[in-house]
Amino acid sequence: MDPGDSSGPAQAGNADVATIIVADPAWRRYVPRLEATVARAARAADTVGTIVLADDAVVRRLNALHRRRNKPTNVLTYEYPEPEIVLALGVVRREAAAAGRSVARHLAHLVVHGSLHLQGLDHHHPGEARAMEMAESRILHTIGMPNPWRRA
């Protein structure tokens, strides 16, 4: 498939990179070099599997079906049948704006966040949350991204 075709997988980089699917082409309006940005964050976080860049409606349906929450969320992760990270454009855009960040920067953070979930990290308790935040900051630093937990 043509990597520029937004209807299917877009393989960014080499074979050890997660498969990137741009399910909602509107992502391209908000993130320059979309696949490269996602691939860079995915590589830094040792992401395996598939990353799906979807819209809020898709994520809302998945969230309702699998988590019984009838609203979109920024990122969902699935371990089976294969690792998958699904992101909602509208939520990501709103969160980025609220935090005063670019959509690209917030997207990179959420790709790392989703990858850490797939690696078993969570943030249900304060100690877990702090460990996950530190891991996110460390990984993002390796690709030149600022700490998402520090206010500018």
N, C-alpha and C positions, 0 to 999 in steps of 0.2 A: 504494500500500500504506500502511496505517496505521503511522506512525512508532513506535507503541507495540507493534507486533506483532513479537515476538522471532523469528519464523520467517523474516523477510525483511529487506530493506534498511531501515535507519533513517537517513534523511537528516537530519542535524543542522545547522541553520543554512541558509546560502544555497547557490547552485549551485556556487560555487567550492570547496566543502568536499568532501573525499573521502567516498565512500559508506561508511557504517558498517553492517556486518551483525553482528547479535548472534546467532550460531549456537548459543551455549550460554546460555540465560537465567539460569543461576546467576551470571553476571557481575553481574547487577543486585543480588544480595544483598551484594556486596562493594564495589561502587563506586556511591555516590550520584550521581545525575545523570550516568549512564554516558555517554550520547551526547554531552552537553555537554563532559565532560572529554576525551573522545577527539577531538572536533571542535576544541576549543581547541588541543590539542597538535598536531593535524594542520595546522591553519591556520598556527600559528607556524613549523612546519617546512616549509611549502609542499608538503605531501603531496598527491599526486594519486593517483587510482585508488580502490582498495577496501581497507578495513580490516575484517578478519574476527576477531571475538572468539569463539574456539572453545574446546573442551576439550582435555585432554591427549591423549586417544585420537586425535582428528583430527590433531593436530600430530605425534604419534608416527608415524602412517601416512604423512603427507606427508614427514616427515623421513626415514623409511625408504625411501620411494619415490624421492625426489629427491636425497638426500644419503647414502644407504646407512648411516644411523645409526638404529637401531631403538630410539629413545627420544624422548620429547618434549623440546622446547627452548622457550625463552621466546618467541622471535619468529622467524618465517621471512619472507623477502621474495622476491617473484617479479616479474620485469620483463615477462615475456611470458605470455600474449598482451596483458595490460595490467597496470600496476603493482598489486601486492597485498601487503598486510602481514597475516600471520596470527599471532595470539597465543594462547598456551595458558594457560587460567585457573589450573590447578593449579600449574604452574611459576611463574607470575607471583606467585601467592599465597605460595608457599614462599620465593621470593627476597625478596619484600617483608618477610615475617616475619623472615627471617634478617638483613636489613639494618635492621630496626627502622623500616620505613616503612609508610605506608598502601598498600593495593593501588592506590588511585587515583593516588597519586604515582608509584608504580613503573610503572603502566600508561602514564601520560603520558610518562615517560622512554622507555619501550620503543617507543611510537608515534614519538617523535622519532628514536630509534635506527634503527628500521626505515626511516623516511623518508630518513635520511642514507645508509643502504645503497643505497636506490633511486637516490639522487643520485650514487652512485659512491664514497662513502667506505667504508673498511674498517678493520679492526683486527688484521690478521695480524702486523704488525710494530710494535715499540714506538713509532716515530715516527708511524705511521698511527693507532695506538690513541690516542696523546696528542692528535693533531689532532681525532679524532672525539670524544673526551671533552670537549675545549674547545668544539667546536661544539654538542654536546648541552647543556653548561652554559649557554652563551650563549643558545641558543633557549629553554631552560626558564626562564631568568631573565626573558625577555620576558613570560612568562605568570605570573610570581610564584612559580615553583617553585624550591626550593633546589637547589644543586649536588649531583647524585647521587653525585659522587666524593669528597665531603668527609664525613668521619665527624662526626656531631653531638657 
